[in-house]
Amino acid sequence: MLLRRDRALTAIAVALDVAFHAGRAGQLAGAAEIAERLGAARRGLEPVLQALSRAGLLESLRGPRGGYRLARRPRDIRLLDIIDAVAEGQGPGEEALSGALQAAVVAPLWQELDTGLRERLAALTLESLLRRAQAAGLRRPAAEPLNFAI
């Protein structure tokens, strides 16, 4: 898990962006909007959005007004769930290295670090990240009022 830091951080950033801007309400966060807010290419985020949707963490709605919203409450989405959703099918990558030091020292150390990280990620939720955003002075956008003027 530690080796794919870029994809893991992207997945957490995407899920947090959707939680912050759309949540579970009727509002949706479009892929282009998410990409713009994160300063990323949309085509680079699409596989992450698809993986999060397949894992049941995001709901996607198609169409011109489509987008993404959380499939569950922020308190029910652990960061470990997000990481696991984008890590499916990816091996740890340790098989390329061999030798006595690798087997006796490096591999057990990596396993220990991975276990500790997974425990920490299991303890954190999107809700805890939303609280951190609020503590940092960030405010969630309010829904735009309807304007019926012609």
N, C-alpha and C positions, 0 to 999 in steps of 0.2 A: 504494500500500500504506500509506503513512503517514497517509492521510486516514481510514482505518477503524480507528484505534487501539483503540477500545472493543471491537469484535468480535474483533480479533486478540488482545488481552489476555485476553478472556474465553475464547477457544479455548485459549490456552496454559494458563490457570488450570484449565480443565476437564481437559485432557490430563494436567497435572501431578497434579491431585487423583486421577484414576483410577490413574495410575502409583504414587502414594504409598499409596493405600488398597487397591488391588486388584492392580495389576501384571498379570502374565500368568498367574499361578497360578489355581487354581480359584475364588478369591474374585471377587466382582462388586461394583461400586459402583453403587448405584441412583441414578436421576436425582434423586429427592427428597433423598437423602442428600447428593449432590454440591451441589445447590442450597442446602441448609441450611448446609453447610460453607463455601460461597462467599458466603453472604448474598445470594443472587440468587433471582429468581422461577423456578420450574421451567419454566414455559412459555417464558421467555426463553432458557433453556439448551437446550431441545429442538432448535431448528434447528442449533445448534452441534454437539450430540451427533450428530445425523443427518448433518451434513456430514463430521464426523470419521469416522463409520462408513462412509459412502459412499467416502471417500478411502482406506479400508483401514487407518486408524490405530487405530480402536477396533473391537472385536467387540461386538455387542449380542445379548443373549439375552432373549427375551420370556417373559412369564408372571409369576406372583406373586412368584417368587424371582429374577426376571430382573434385568438390569443391564448394566453395561459393564465391559470389561477391555481391556487393550492387545492389539492384533492383532500387534504386533511387540515385540521387546526394546526397552527404553528407549534403549539406545545406538544403535538403528537408526531412531529417530524424531527427525528434525531439527526444530527450531523452524520453519524455513522450510516444511517439509511441512505443519505445523499451520496456519500463516498462509495458505498457498496453498489449503488445503482449504476455509477459510471465505471466501476472497476470490474464489472462482470466480464468474464472471458479473458481477463488479463492475468497472466501468471506473475509470480513475484520476481522473476528474472534472475533468481539466484543460481539456477542450473548451469549458467555459463562459467561460473567459477568453481574451482575444486582445489583440493589440497588439504593438508593437515590443519593449517592455521584457519583456513576458511571453515572447515567442519567443526573444529574445536572452539574457536573464538568468535569469528565474525558472524557466522550464521546464527549461533545462539544469542549473540548480542542484538542482532537485527530483529530476531523473533521477540526478544524482551522489549525492545523499543516499540515494535509494532503492536504488541499486546498492550503496553501502557498507553499508546496513542489511541487505540481502538476503545479502551475503557474511557478515556477522556472524551472522545467523540460521542460515545454512547450517552454520556452524562449531559451533553449540550444539545439544545433544541433550537429551532428557528426562533421560537419565542424569546429565548435568552439572547439571541443576536439582535432581535428587534429591541429588546430592553437596552442593550449596549448602544444601539443607534440613537435611541432616545436620550440616553445619558450623555452621548456625545453632542447633543443639541440638534440632531436631525429630526425633522418632523415629517410624518407621513402626509402625502398629498390628500387634500380633501376632494371629494367628488365635485366636479364642476356642476353648478346649478343649471337646470334646464332653462333655455332661453327660447321662448316661443315667438319672438319678434320676427316680423317678416320684412 
